Amino acid sequence: MAAPRVETLDPFDLPEWVGVSKVEWTARSSIPGSHLVTGELSGSGERTPCDLLACDQAFPQVVLRDKWRGMAHQSWTHEQVLLVEYDGRLTLAVPGTEFTADLVLETLARLAKAVGVSPTEFVATLRL
């Protein structure tokens, strides 16, 4: 299986509404024990895919190469989140091997910070 295509994204490349309106992130897949949670951002009548990726997952297959994992860890250390295009979708890459509800909320708070809004402007709907 070929490795997914990965490219860096800048928060300013996101749709404008992500930084100026109330935003809801909705999980489209289950959170507990998942290293990849598919989801979408919505607001102002618009939608865009937005997945969460725990970048340290290595079995049965490495999900991110060392270069990208290093960037995700560096971003997290600086209280930021790495935004990438992962296999054609906006993805927030974070250290770890699986998600918890707390990690999802922290990741979204860092996305809010990246686009210059208060985390209170974001709402999360999780799927158990």
BAFI-3210 file (N, C-alpha, C; in Angstrom, 3 decimals, decimal comma, padded with zeros to 6 digits):
// residues 128
n [1|2|3|4|5|6|7|8|9|10|11|12|13|14|15|16|17|18|19|20|21|22|23|24|25|26|27|28|29|30|31|32|33|34|35|36|37|38|39|40|41|42|43|44|45|46|47|48|49|50|51|52|53|54|55|56|57|58|59|60|61|62|63|64|65|66|67|68|69|70|71|72|73|74|75|76|77|78|79|80|81|82|83|84|85|86|87|88|89|90|91|92|93|94|95|96|97|98|99|100|101|102|103|104|105|106|107|108|109|110|111|112|113|114|115|116|117|118|119|120|121|122|123|124|125|126|127|128]
n.u [000,841|000,609|002,192|000,335|-000,105|001,436|001,290|002,306|000,095|-000,997|-002,518|-003,784|-004,551|-006,897|-010,504|-012,020|-014,186|-013,617|-012,108|-013,694|-016,292|-018,675|-017,679|-018,160|-016,865|-017,315|-017,184|-016,817|-016,157|-015,429|-014,000|-012,538|-009,569|-008,753|-006,440|-006,781|-009,174|-011,913|-013,526|-015,403|-015,360|-017,703|-019,568|-021,109|-022,806|-021,175|-018,940|-016,091|-013,802|-012,088|-009,751|-008,357|-005,171|-003,258|000,002|002,022|001,358|002,355|001,942|-000,327|001,062|003,231|002,050|002,848|005,772|009,099|009,970|007,552|006,384|008,239|007,825|005,183|005,461|007,168|005,536|003,492|004,885|005,297|002,821|001,083|-000,572|000,031|-000,880|-001,804|-002,146|-003,431|-003,475|-005,141|-006,931|-007,721|-005,914|-005,237|-002,346|-001,089|001,013|001,186|-000,624|-003,272|-006,607|-008,260|-011,140|-010,319|-007,893|-008,825|-010,318|-008,288|-006,717|-008,475|-008,760|-006,225|-006,264|-008,151|-006,702|-004,676|-006,001|-006,638|-008,805|-010,908|-011,003|-013,552|-015,231|-015,477|-017,157|-017,485|-018,487|-018,562|-018,008|-018,757]
n.v [-001,185|002,184|005,039|007,704|010,886|013,763|017,138|020,335|022,653|026,010|027,909|030,151|029,312|028,055|028,008|031,250|031,575|029,917|031,333|033,467|032,992|031,176|027,855|024,432|021,293|018,101|014,767|012,058|009,511|006,990|007,866|006,717|004,865|005,237|006,102|007,718|010,029|010,731|013,680|016,792|020,316|022,892|025,845|029,041|028,124|026,605|023,820|021,788|019,103|017,753|016,092|014,222|013,189|010,907|010,911|009,091|006,458|003,265|000,635|-001,425|-000,232|002,470|005,721|008,340|009,706|010,123|012,833|014,334|013,531|014,565|017,303|017,532|016,934|019,044|021,279|020,782|020,952|023,660|024,564|024,487|023,213|020,878|021,480|019,705|018,521|015,511|012,791|014,185|015,543|018,052|017,845|017,494|016,984|015,275|014,485|011,104|007,949|007,332|008,685|010,539|011,965|014,308|014,889|015,391|017,748|019,498|019,582|020,832|023,288|024,295|024,566|026,617|028,674|028,869|030,007|032,379|032,847|032,674|029,656|029,224|029,765|027,494|024,407|021,027|017,893|014,709|011,254|008,308]
n.w [000,000|-000,885|000,593|002,081|000,443|001,689|002,634|003,819|005,373|005,659|008,231|007,154|004,692|004,994|004,633|004,787|006,594|008,734|010,518|011,272|012,057|014,102|014,658|014,018|014,758|013,638|014,438|012,255|012,510|014,992|018,182|020,540|020,905|018,288|015,733|013,604|013,079|011,319|010,174|010,031|009,495|010,079|009,358|009,013|007,000|005,406|004,659|005,383|004,967|007,806|009,415|012,198|013,218|014,930|015,069|015,742|015,439|014,508|013,836|012,206|010,210|009,483|009,957|009,462|008,065|009,476|009,195|009,133|011,518|013,338|012,888|013,773|016,509|017,264|016,755|018,619|021,018|021,097|021,704|019,548|016,579|014,014|010,761|007,991|004,618|004,191|002,351|000,608|002,268|004,714|007,645|011,085|012,671|015,428|018,302|019,499|019,757|019,709|020,022|022,598|024,212|025,515|024,178|021,604|022,056|022,940|020,625|018,810|020,109|019,730|016,974|016,744|017,949|016,031|013,864|014,892|016,667|019,593|021,475|022,423|020,362|018,967|018,572|019,464|018,237|019,259|018,433|019,906]
ca.u [000,000|001,396|002,048|-000,487|000,576|001,359|001,793|002,043|-000,920|-000,926|-003,875|-004,371|-005,061|-008,223|-011,582|-012,088|-015,199|-013,088|-011,567|-014,560|-017,636|-018,730|-017,278|-018,419|-016,155|-018,123|-016,501|-017,535|-015,765|-015,307|-012,808|-011,704|-008,669|-008,486|-005,321|-007,284|-010,587|-012,417|-014,494|-015,557|-015,645|-018,823|-019,892|-021,588|-023,420|-020,121|-018,341|-014,823|-013,282|-011,022|-009,474|-007,354|-004,251|-002,236|001,074|003,003|000,876|003,357|001,568|000,420|001,767|003,589|001,089|003,579|007,232|009,801|009,965|006,259|006,213|009,060|007,144|003,997|005,935|007,677|004,370|002,789|005,739|005,108|001,387|000,442|-000,932|000,502|-001,915|-001,296|-003,072|-003,090|-004,279|-006,122|-007,868|-007,179|-005,693|-004,491|-001,457|-000,674|001,752|000,403|-001,019|-004,727|-007,292|-009,226|-011,953|-009,495|-006,936|-009,592|-010,642|-007,040|-006,339|-009,350|-008,409|-005,005|-006,676|-008,756|-005,583|-003,951|-006,753|-006,789|-010,065|-011,002|-011,540|-014,984|-015,945|-015,531|-017,983|-017,089|-019,429|-017,748|-018,688|-018,184]
ca.v [000,000|003,401|006,007|008,850|012,130|014,710|018,479|021,301|023,683|027,194|028,242|031,170|028,630|027,526|028,927|032,434|031,437|029,187|032,304|034,620|032,616|030,007|026,673|023,139|020,129|016,910|013,497|011,148|008,158|006,817|008,456|005,880|003,880|005,514|006,994|008,630|010,330|011,556|014,664|017,959|021,619|023,574|027,170|029,989|027,373|025,941|022,624|021,331|017,953|018,040|014,867|014,275|012,079|010,649|010,647|008,090|005,100|002,614|-000,741|-002,311|000,555|003,826|006,647|009,522|009,559|010,817|014,286|014,887|013,262|015,560|018,598|017,477|017,030|020,395|022,166|020,516|021,485|025,109|024,774|024,646|021,947|020,801|021,344|019,107|017,854|014,093|012,047|015,069|016,115|018,819|016,946|018,039|015,906|015,472|013,366|010,070|006,792|007,244|009,863|010,571|013,176|015,444|015,203|016,005|019,120|020,265|019,749|021,848|024,566|024,763|025,017|027,928|029,599|029,024|030,897|033,656|033,032|032,027|028,293|029,222|029,888|026,152|023,389|019,693|016,790|013,490|009,987|007,297]
ca.w [000,000|-001,007|001,677|001,698|000,099|002,801|002,357|004,872|005,132|006,495|008,690|006,289|003,511|005,315|004,243|005,660|007,634|009,900|011,461|011,521|012,498|014,991|013,897|014,652|014,227|013,866|014,164|011,370|012,918|016,437|018,791|021,412|020,321|016,879|015,424|012,587|013,287|010,225|010,625|009,175|010,078|009,433|009,877|007,982|005,909|004,636|005,258|004,817|005,703|008,767|010,161|013,252|013,045|015,950|014,109|016,179|015,143|013,660|013,508|011,313|009,212|009,899|009,350|009,000|008,047|010,556|008,957|009,527|012,953|014,026|012,789|014,641|017,895|017,468|016,844|019,871|022,084|021,093|021,924|018,252|015,956|012,629|009,743|006,762|003,722|004,311|001,386|000,003|003,241|005,821|008,779|012,208|013,127|016,818|018,874|020,151|018,956|019,659|020,542|023,697|024,104|025,924|023,124|020,517|022,438|022,933|019,223|018,231|020,733|019,059|015,650|016,943|018,176|014,761|012,971|015,576|017,388|020,892|021,412|022,737|019,097|018,375|019,217|018,986|018,386|019,246|018,174|020,787]
c.u [000,883|001,134|001,189|000,378|000,349|001,983|001,432|000,957|-000,691|-002,349|-004,566|-004,863|-006,453|-009,291|-011,719|-013,058|-014,691|-012,570|-012,485|-015,960|-017,549|-018,481|-017,628|-017,575|-016,976|-017,324|-017,395|-017,158|-015,563|-013,981|-011,967|-010,871|-008,293|-007,264|-005,703|-008,786|-011,021|-013,475|-014,628|-015,811|-016,835|-019,067|-020,292|-022,181|-022,426|-019,606|-017,007|-014,337|-012,163|-010,839|-008,422|-006,499|-003,260|-001,025|002,064|002,548|001,846|003,008|000,079|001,212|002,075|002,657|001,728|005,075|007,847|009,787|008,682|005,985|006,999|008,405|005,906|004,399|006,441|006,524|003,683|003,565|005,558|003,634|000,643|000,021|-000,463|-000,681|-001,274|-002,464|-002,605|-004,037|-005,435|-007,095|-007,113|-007,088|-004,863|-003,673|-000,929|000,150|000,803|000,043|-002,529|-005,340|-008,162|-010,054|-011,130|-008,511|-007,635|-009,858|-009,401|-006,586|-007,175|-009,099|-007,167|-005,305|-007,292|-007,670|-004,855|-004,668|-007,116|-008,116|-010,005|-011,536|-013,031|-015,846|-016,116|-016,402|-017,543|-018,205|-018,621|-018,618|-017,999|-018,067]
c.v [001,244|004,334|007,176|010,063|013,121|016,036|019,395|022,283|024,834|027,496|029,281|030,590|028,046|028,500|030,053|032,249|030,713|030,170|033,462|034,258|031,483|028,773|025,428|022,078|018,913|015,678|012,653|009,703|008,159|007,360|007,430|004,843|004,144|006,412|007,988|008,795|011,235|012,507|015,785|019,192|022,211|024,907|028,065|029,275|026,631|024,726|022,347|020,127|018,385|016,813|015,124|013,025|012,017|010,091|009,551|006,650|004,439|001,185|-000,780|-001,564|001,930|004,807|007,940|009,244|010,431|012,336|014,915|014,683|014,287|016,932|018,640|017,625|018,440|021,385|022,019|021,078|022,998|025,505|025,122|023,260|021,995|020,566|020,802|018,718|016,414|013,322|012,887|015,737|016,935|017,894|017,661|016,894|016,230|014,276|012,362|008,946|006,614|008,463|009,546|011,834|014,405|015,858|015,844|017,474|020,005|020,551|020,847|023,227|025,151|025,201|026,404|028,988|029,885|029,974|032,211|033,910|032,312|030,605|028,217|029,406|028,530|025,240|022,052|018,696|015,511|012,268|008,930|005,991]
c.w [000,000|000,173|001,203|001,358|001,243|002,362|003,516|004,427|006,102|006,971|007,804|004,971|003,744|004,829|005,271|006,829|008,871|010,949|011,804|012,011|013,512|014,132|014,709|013,957|014,621|013,487|013,273|011,644|014,428|016,962|019,565|020,646|018,875|016,724|014,335|012,809|012,141|010,772|009,634|010,020|009,339|010,130|008,726|006,779|005,026|005,395|004,587|005,623|006,643|009,655|011,234|013,142|014,196|015,202|014,507|015,967|014,161|013,280|013,210|010,252|009,805|009,190|008,858|009,058|009,135|010,407|009,488|011,005|013,766|014,026|013,693|016,106|018,200|017,613|018,194|021,063|022,215|021,198|020,642|017,759|014,501|011,705|008,485|005,867|003,693|003,408|000,846|000,953|004,279|007,024|009,829|012,796|014,519|017,296|019,525|019,198|018,863|020,323|021,748|023,482|024,470|024,840|021,920|020,843|022,440|021,501|018,570|018,830|020,067|017,627|015,758|017,127|016,857|013,802|013,663|016,246|018,731|020,712|021,743|021,490|018,413|019,231|018,630|019,254|018,206|019,008|018,999|020,098]
res [m|a|a|p|r|v|e|t|l|d|p|f|d|l|p|e|w|v|g|v|s|k|v|e|w|t|a|r|s|s|i|p|g|s|h|l|v|t|g|e|l|s|g|s|g|e|r|t|p|c|d|l|l|a|c|d|q|a|f|p|q|v|v|l|r|d|k|w|r|g|m|a|h|q|s|w|t|h|e|q|v|l|l|v|e|y|d|g|r|l|t|l|a|v|p|g|t|e|f|t|a|d|l|v|l|e|t|l|a|r|l|a|k|a|v|g|v|s|p|t|e|f|v|a|t|l|r|l]
***
